[in-house]
Amino acid sequence: MSLSLCLSARMCVKKMGEEAEIDRLPIDLLAHIFVLITSFTDLAQARSVCKKWKQGVKQSLARRETLSFAGWKMDDDSTARLVRHAYNLKELDISRSRWGCQISDNGLCQISLAKCVSNLTSISLWGMTGITDKGVVQLISRANSLQHLNIGGTFITDESLFAIANSCPHLKTIVLWSCRHVTESGLLVLVNKGQKLESINVWGTRVPVDCFLGLLTISPALQIKSRLMLDVGSASLWPVV
């Protein structure tokens, strides 16, 4: 049964002066049910039903290890509020979508204050054209457990790469697809300090081919995804078709 049907049934029973079956459930079980709800609109509706449901929604957020706002129209305040309640969060996806999930630097700064940020292992800011180095640096500086980062399609510069290199010692993969303001200097620092870095996507960047060879000199096992495929054994380059 959908949440809307549950709400309708609950209201009908209430009007008849009886206790709805769902109101007899303990908060822990309500929280388990709310964890299964992926619609933030539905969660907001559930939260406003009564004090018990509000607590159930809060507990359900605290149990989540993954939050994805891709496909939802979110603003800075509402996104940060949800993340703050997700104490056990490991993966955060606030990628831009055609529905307008637009988060600004202010939103990233608010999110950076959440307790879960230091435990995040994966962050995606894919296509978030409203953010700059200011917000990214603030968020990344506290994401010390980060292993996977996607900031492709943004306007970040080397400033963000320097912050990532200094704050994310466990980073394994990073997507910099079409980040046209990053340079060879930023990539060299990132790879030089990122001892656990396994894969880097630089497709659509404007760095010279020689830079890729420099990165492989630092880390021979590094997988570089770009317009050019690299044959490490022969150090030759050829275009992707």
PyMOL commands that set and color helices and strands:
alter all, ss='L'
color gray80, all
select helices_A, chain A and resi 3-15+21-24+27-35+40-47+51-63+76-85+105-111+115-119+133-140+158-167+184-193+209-218
alter helices_A, ss='H'
color red, helices_A
select strands_A, chain A and resi 66-68+91-93+122-124+148-150+173-175+199-201+223-225+228-231+236-239
alter strands_A, ss='S'
color yellow, strands_A
deselect
rebuild
show_as cartoon
